[in-house]
Amino acid sequence: MILPEGGLLVDRVEQELRSRVARMAAAGETVLPMERELAAEYEVSLKTVRTALKDLKKERVLRSVPGKGTFIVLETDRQRLTLVLSRDIKHPVAAIATQTILEVLRQRGAPGAVCVVENGRSDWASLGFAPRDVGGVLALGSAMDPAWLAELHGDGVPVAVLGDFACTTRQSPVCHQVIPDNRAASYLATRHLLQAGHRRVLLACWGNETAWGRDLVRGYREALEEVGIPVDPAYILTLPSVRFDPNTAHYLEDLGAIQEGVDRMLAGPEAPTAVVHNSALQIQAQAMMRTYFHDRFDPASAVAVSYLELLESGYLNGDEAWAAAVPYRELVNLALGLLEDGKANDTPALLTVDKYRLWRRTEGRWRVA
């Protein structure tokens, strides 16, 4: 029977069942007694037993086979979830990235679940999953709290971050981290425009003050210096944050005081003739070119730096476009490899992916240029 030690009766039954399952698994036993037998043995109601079993089944410690009984799921047979963390699934960039991750998981035959984290940090209870239920955590890095992900990593579950954290410095990784080589991306995009004959190239990106943004600036500088063109700080434009309204599927653009300087630059005799930008979607690029730059740049003189899968999903018509892009699936597969091959207490790995190629979109398809 279950002794009255305080607390909810169902919780004490559940704890006894956990201990029983551990003993049975160690002895090589795999089938629990019938629910009525357990209720009689513990001297509790059938409803109490079923409630206690429900949580264990939810955690995949047990599984029911109709007509046969309740079976223990051995640790070696338990396929655990890859938990995908995102701050804002309504934002189209995050939505496309998450969809790509889930597609890769399906291709690998691995289960995955998406969890939207509102405040940058959370706990297992609010995520709705127990640590034993999760084989790994894959987080979209921007705006995630590094300290919280380090705590998850320390809880015994491997954690991999896709991309950089939205911070000004790049420190030693607190968990596994896979980042694209943004320096290579902006270098490739700028070099392409220089080879096309442009000599005044504008770098206009969100997040130039972040670690990954500084990589964009570095690659841009290297491409200019390679051909002897001095870097003009006026041609490095840090764009303000862009708000996306999911109700109208529209980016709300507001340069504020920056717009006057942009207008003077575009009207001056040394106005830039080409631009490197980090718009991941067509709606972003069109709104930026129209609002910020008054459609001064034609498609051939504007090159995006982004992920290929985002571009493929985010450009929905046949307009011409150029991009220096890396396949996002490369990053996802590398991150999943770290989760599968590593252990939570391993030294966190930082992988930088340099597989950027120049792509051109014509007739509705992206092709290597």
Beta strands, then each sheet from edge to edge (+ up, - down):
strand 1: 62-65
strand 2: 69-72
strand 3: 81-86
strand 4: 112-116
strand 5: 134-140
strand 6: 159-162
strand 7: 176-180
strand 8: 201-206
strand 9: 236-239
strand 10: 243-245
strand 11: 250-252
strand 12: 274-277
strand 13: 302-307
strand 14: 321-326
strand 15: 350-353
strand 16: 357-362
strand 17: 365-368
sheet 1: 1+ 2-
sheet 2: 4+ 3+ 5+ 6+ 7+ 15+
sheet 3: 9+ 8+ 12+ 13+ 14+ 16- 17+
sheet 4: 10+ 11-
end
